[in-house]
Amino acid sequence: MKQLLIPIAIAAGCLLPIQGALLARLGPLLNHPVQATLISYIAGFLVCIAFLSVINVPYPGFNQLYAINWYLYTAGAFGMVFVTGMLYLMPQIGVANMLVAAIIGQLVGSLLIDHFGLFGGLSIPISPSRILGVLLLLAGLFFIQR
């Protein structure tokens, strides 16, 4: 079953450079990069509303939202920083460089989260093969830049 999910994850990942390239074009048309991020989040919000309506899933209620720990809401803030960084950096360093560098950052952060079992996730120790995977991505970044 997991093997079937990998192509879906790859396809979802293919959307990120498209989003970044579109945001990189949108950013200069506005007064500030964060304005482009706002446009992106408004569009995402509207798509979420439409999708929930189409699949007939109710919106979360205020009691449900109130019961959520405050720190879980910071995920959107982290996303805002990433999206803004992406639209600011892509025109300067290129889509491939930005995304490979971002993936390396994501993997380093993921290794630490897994290693310490942070945020209620699985505890998967850092291993030499996992470190090698990150180093190979660093080598990939080197070759992409050449």
Buried (B, 14 or more C-beta within 10 A) or exposed (E): EEEEEEEEEEEEEEEBBEBBBBBBEBBEEEEEBBBBBBBBBEEEEEEEEEEEEEEEEEEEEEEEEEEEEEEEEEEEEEBBEBBBBBBBBBBEEBBBBBBBBBBBEEBEEBBEBBBEEEEEEEEBEEEEEBEEEBEEBEEBBEEEEE
